[in-house]
Amino acid sequence: MSSSDSLTADAVLDATGLNCPEPVMLLHNKVRDLAAGGLLKVIATDPSTRRDIPKFCMFLGHELIEQQEQAGTYLYWIRKKADA
């Protein structure tokens, strides 16, 4: 059992079939609507998200809790930073 099994997302962003830069653009909008400290699950099929999503989180101060790959699908759990 992986740690992601116990993660309950407050919102899910399904970016399946979308290619760079669309998944990160959608992620940016989705995170903005999320409450501070909220957990977002991202589902993507674009391999470039493995680079782009961690960079996005680091740049904006969000926490990438978990990252998985399952048969060409990339899963991310992102905790929105608490408002300063």
Backbone as JSON Lines, residues from 0, in Angstrom:
{"i":0,"aa":"M","n":[0.85,-1.2,0.0],"ca":[0.0,0.0,0.0],"c":[0.88,1.24,0.0]}
{"i":1,"aa":"S","n":[0.65,2.11,-0.97],"ca":[1.45,3.33,-1.03],"c":[0.8,4.43,-0.22]}
{"i":2,"aa":"S","n":[1.58,5.45,0.07],"ca":[1.06,6.54,0.89],"c":[-0.08,7.28,0.19]}
{"i":3,"aa":"S","n":[-0.11,7.22,-1.15],"ca":[-1.15,7.94,-1.88],"c":[-2.54,7.35,-1.62]}
{"i":4,"aa":"D","n":[-2.61,6.09,-1.19],"ca":[-3.9,5.48,-0.9],"c":[-4.64,6.2,0.22]}
{"i":5,"aa":"S","n":[-3.89,6.84,1.1],"ca":[-4.51,7.53,2.22],"c":[-4.69,9.03,1.95]}
{"i":6,"aa":"L","n":[-4.3,9.47,0.76],"ca":[-4.44,10.9,0.42],"c":[-5.81,11.12,-0.21]}
{"i":7,"aa":"T","n":[-6.6,11.97,0.41],"ca":[-7.91,12.3,-0.13],"c":[-7.83,13.71,-0.72]}
{"i":8,"aa":"A","n":[-7.96,13.77,-2.02],"ca":[-7.84,15.06,-2.7],"c":[-9.1,15.9,-2.52]}
{"i":9,"aa":"D","n":[-8.91,17.2,-2.36],"ca":[-10.03,18.14,-2.29],"c":[-10.56,18.43,-3.69]}
{"i":10,"aa":"A","n":[-9.69,18.27,-4.69],"ca":[-10.07,18.51,-6.08],"c":[-9.2,17.64,-6.97]}
{"i":11,"aa":"V","n":[-9.69,17.35,-8.17],"ca":[-8.94,16.55,-9.13],"c":[-8.87,17.32,-10.44]}
{"i":12,"aa":"L","n":[-7.68,17.35,-11.01],"ca":[-7.49,17.95,-12.33],"c":[-7.12,16.81,-13.28]}
{"i":13,"aa":"D","n":[-8.0,16.55,-14.24],"ca":[-7.73,15.51,-15.23],"c":[-7.2,16.17,-16.5]}
{"i":14,"aa":"A","n":[-5.88,16.06,-16.7],"ca":[-5.24,16.65,-17.87],"c":[-4.86,15.57,-18.87]}
{"i":15,"aa":"T","n":[-5.57,14.44,-18.82],"ca":[-5.32,13.32,-19.72],"c":[-5.45,13.75,-21.17]}
{"i":16,"aa":"G","n":[-4.47,13.4,-21.98],"ca":[-4.52,13.71,-23.41],"c":[-4.03,15.09,-23.77]}
{"i":17,"aa":"L","n":[-3.75,15.92,-22.77],"ca":[-3.26,17.27,-23.05],"c":[-1.74,17.3,-23.04]}
{"i":18,"aa":"N","n":[-1.17,18.14,-23.89],"ca":[0.28,18.26,-23.97],"c":[0.75,19.62,-23.51]}
{"i":19,"aa":"C","n":[2.02,19.68,-23.14],"ca":[2.65,20.9,-22.66],"c":[2.33,22.05,-23.62]}
{"i":20,"aa":"P","n":[1.94,23.22,-23.15],"ca":[1.92,23.66,-21.75],"c":[0.55,23.55,-21.09]}
{"i":21,"aa":"E","n":[-0.41,22.9,-21.75],"ca":[-1.79,22.9,-21.24],"c":[-1.95,22.35,-19.82]}
{"i":22,"aa":"P","n":[-1.33,21.19,-19.47],"ca":[-1.54,20.69,-18.1],"c":[-1.13,21.7,-17.03]}
{"i":23,"aa":"V","n":[0.0,22.38,-17.22],"ca":[0.46,23.34,-16.21],"c":[-0.41,24.59,-16.2]}
{"i":24,"aa":"M","n":[-0.91,25.0,-17.36],"ca":[-1.81,26.16,-17.4],"c":[-3.1,25.84,-16.64]}
{"i":25,"aa":"L","n":[-3.64,24.65,-16.86],"ca":[-4.85,24.24,-16.13],"c":[-4.56,24.11,-14.65]}
{"i":26,"aa":"L","n":[-3.39,23.56,-14.32],"ca":[-2.98,23.41,-12.93],"c":[-2.93,24.77,-12.23]}
{"i":27,"aa":"H","n":[-2.39,25.75,-12.93],"ca":[-2.28,27.09,-12.36],"c":[-3.65,27.63,-11.98]}
{"i":28,"aa":"N","n":[-4.62,27.47,-12.88],"ca":[-5.99,27.95,-12.62],"c":[-6.66,27.16,-11.51]}
{"i":29,"aa":"K","n":[-6.45,25.85,-11.49],"ca":[-7.11,24.98,-10.5],"c":[-6.57,25.28,-9.1]}
{"i":30,"aa":"V","n":[-5.26,25.45,-8.99],"ca":[-4.65,25.74,-7.69],"c":[-5.17,27.06,-7.15]}
{"i":31,"aa":"R","n":[-5.36,28.03,-8.03],"ca":[-5.84,29.34,-7.61],"c":[-7.21,29.24,-6.94]}
{"i":32,"aa":"D","n":[-8.05,28.31,-7.42],"ca":[-9.41,28.14,-6.87],"c":[-9.44,27.31,-5.6]}
{"i":33,"aa":"L","n":[-8.32,26.65,-5.28],"ca":[-8.26,25.75,-4.13],"c":[-8.02,26.55,-2.85]}
{"i":34,"aa":"A","n":[-8.61,26.08,-1.76],"ca":[-8.36,26.73,-0.46],"c":[-6.91,26.49,-0.05]}
{"i":35,"aa":"A","n":[-6.36,27.41,0.73],"ca":[-5.0,27.26,1.24],"c":[-4.89,25.94,2.01]}
{"i":36,"aa":"G","n":[-3.84,25.17,1.72],"ca":[-3.66,23.89,2.38],"c":[-4.45,22.76,1.73]}
{"i":37,"aa":"G","n":[-5.21,23.08,0.69],"ca":[-6.01,22.07,0.0],"c":[-5.12,21.11,-0.79]}
{"i":38,"aa":"L","n":[-5.64,19.92,-1.04],"ca":[-4.88,18.89,-1.75],"c":[-5.49,18.66,-3.13]}
{"i":39,"aa":"L","n":[-4.67,18.77,-4.14],"ca":[-5.11,18.6,-5.53],"c":[-4.44,17.38,-6.12]}
{"i":40,"aa":"K","n":[-5.23,16.53,-6.74],"ca":[-4.69,15.38,-7.47],"c":[-4.7,15.72,-8.94]}
{"i":41,"aa":"V","n":[-3.56,15.52,-9.6],"ca":[-3.45,15.79,-11.03],"c":[-3.21,14.46,-11.75]}
{"i":42,"aa":"I","n":[-3.97,14.25,-12.81],"ca":[-3.82,13.08,-13.67],"c":[-3.38,13.58,-15.04]}
{"i":43,"aa":"A","n":[-2.24,13.1,-15.52],"ca":[-1.72,13.58,-16.8],"c":[-1.13,12.42,-17.59]}
{"i":44,"aa":"T","n":[-1.04,12.61,-18.91],"ca":[-0.42,11.6,-19.77],"c":[0.8,12.15,-20.49]}
{"i":45,"aa":"D","n":[1.08,13.42,-20.34],"ca":[2.24,14.05,-21.0],"c":[3.48,13.83,-20.14]}
{"i":46,"aa":"P","n":[4.51,13.11,-20.68],"ca":[5.72,12.85,-19.9],"c":[6.43,14.12,-19.43]}
{"i":47,"aa":"S","n":[6.25,15.23,-20.13],"ca":[6.93,16.47,-19.72],"c":[6.41,17.0,-18.38]}
{"i":48,"aa":"T","n":[5.24,16.51,-17.92],"ca":[4.74,16.94,-16.61],"c":[5.67,16.47,-15.49]}
{"i":49,"aa":"R","n":[6.45,15.42,-15.74],"ca":[7.4,14.95,-14.72],"c":[8.44,16.02,-14.4]}
{"i":50,"aa":"R","n":[8.71,16.86,-15.38],"ca":[9.63,17.98,-15.18],"c":[8.87,19.25,-14.79]}
{"i":51,"aa":"D","n":[7.77,19.5,-15.49],"ca":[7.06,20.78,-15.35],"c":[6.33,20.94,-14.02]}
{"i":52,"aa":"I","n":[5.68,19.88,-13.54],"ca":[4.88,20.0,-12.32],"c":[5.76,20.21,-11.08]}
{"i":53,"aa":"P","n":[6.85,19.43,-10.91],"ca":[7.73,19.73,-9.76],"c":[8.31,21.15,-9.82]}
{"i":54,"aa":"K","n":[8.66,21.63,-11.02],"ca":[9.17,23.0,-11.16],"c":[8.1,24.01,-10.79]}
{"i":55,"aa":"F","n":[6.88,23.77,-11.23],"ca":[5.75,24.65,-10.91],"c":[5.59,24.76,-9.4]}
{"i":56,"aa":"C","n":[5.62,23.61,-8.73],"ca":[5.43,23.59,-7.27],"c":[6.56,24.34,-6.56]}
{"i":57,"aa":"M","n":[7.79,24.08,-6.98],"ca":[8.94,24.72,-6.35],"c":[8.89,26.23,-6.56]}
{"i":58,"aa":"F","n":[8.57,26.64,-7.78],"ca":[8.55,28.06,-8.12],"c":[7.49,28.82,-7.33]}
{"i":59,"aa":"L","n":[6.32,28.19,-7.14],"ca":[5.21,28.88,-6.47],"c":[5.06,28.52,-4.99]}
{"i":60,"aa":"G","n":[5.89,27.59,-4.51],"ca":[5.88,27.29,-3.08],"c":[4.85,26.27,-2.64]}
{"i":61,"aa":"H","n":[4.28,25.54,-3.6],"ca":[3.35,24.47,-3.24],"c":[4.14,23.2,-2.96]}
{"i":62,"aa":"E","n":[3.54,22.26,-2.25],"ca":[4.25,21.04,-1.87],"c":[3.8,19.87,-2.73]}
{"i":63,"aa":"L","n":[4.76,19.26,-3.41],"ca":[4.47,18.05,-4.19],"c":[4.6,16.87,-3.23]}
{"i":64,"aa":"I","n":[3.45,16.37,-2.78],"ca":[3.41,15.34,-1.74],"c":[3.82,13.98,-2.3]}
{"i":65,"aa":"E","n":[3.3,13.67,-3.48],"ca":[3.47,12.32,-4.04],"c":[3.43,12.42,-5.56]}
{"i":66,"aa":"Q","n":[4.19,11.54,-6.2],"ca":[4.26,11.51,-7.66],"c":[4.39,10.06,-8.06]}
{"i":67,"aa":"Q","n":[3.54,9.62,-8.99],"ca":[3.55,8.22,-9.41],"c":[3.39,8.11,-10.91]}
{"i":68,"aa":"E","n":[3.85,7.0,-11.46],"ca":[3.6,6.7,-12.87],"c":[2.97,5.32,-12.94]}
{"i":69,"aa":"Q","n":[1.86,5.23,-13.65],"ca":[1.17,3.95,-13.81],"c":[0.8,3.78,-15.28]}
{"i":70,"aa":"A","n":[1.53,2.92,-15.97],"ca":[1.21,2.59,-17.37],"c":[1.01,3.81,-18.25]}
{"i":71,"aa":"G","n":[1.95,4.73,-18.19],"ca":[1.89,5.91,-19.06],"c":[1.01,7.03,-18.55]}
{"i":72,"aa":"T","n":[0.46,6.86,-17.35],"ca":[-0.31,7.93,-16.72],"c":[0.49,8.43,-15.52]}
{"i":73,"aa":"Y","n":[0.56,9.73,-15.39],"ca":[1.34,10.36,-14.32],"c":[0.38,10.97,-13.31]}
{"i":74,"aa":"L","n":[0.6,10.63,-12.05],"ca":[-0.27,11.11,-10.97],"c":[0.55,11.97,-10.02]}
{"i":75,"aa":"Y","n":[-0.05,13.08,-9.6],"ca":[0.61,14.02,-8.69],"c":[-0.38,14.44,-7.62]}
{"i":76,"aa":"W","n":[0.11,14.55,-6.4],"ca":[-0.69,15.12,-5.32],"c":[0.03,16.37,-4.85]}
{"i":77,"aa":"I","n":[-0.66,17.5,-4.94],"ca":[-0.06,18.8,-4.65],"c":[-0.83,19.48,-3.53]}
{"i":78,"aa":"R","n":[-0.1,19.88,-2.49],"ca":[-0.71,20.61,-1.39],"c":[-0.47,22.09,-1.62]}
{"i":79,"aa":"K","n":[-1.57,22.85,-1.7],"ca":[-1.45,24.29,-1.91],"c":[-0.84,24.93,-0.67]}
{"i":80,"aa":"K","n":[0.09,25.86,-0.9],"ca":[0.73,26.5,0.23],"c":[-0.29,27.31,1.03]}
{"i":81,"aa":"A","n":[-0.05,27.38,2.33],"ca":[-0.91,28.18,3.19],"c":[-0.65,29.65,2.88]}
{"i":82,"aa":"D","n":[-1.68,30.45,2.91],"ca":[-1.49,31.88,2.64],"c":[-0.61,32.5,3.71]}
{"i":83,"aa":"A","n":[0.31,33.32,3.26],"ca":[1.24,33.96,4.21],"c":[0.58,35.14,4.89]}
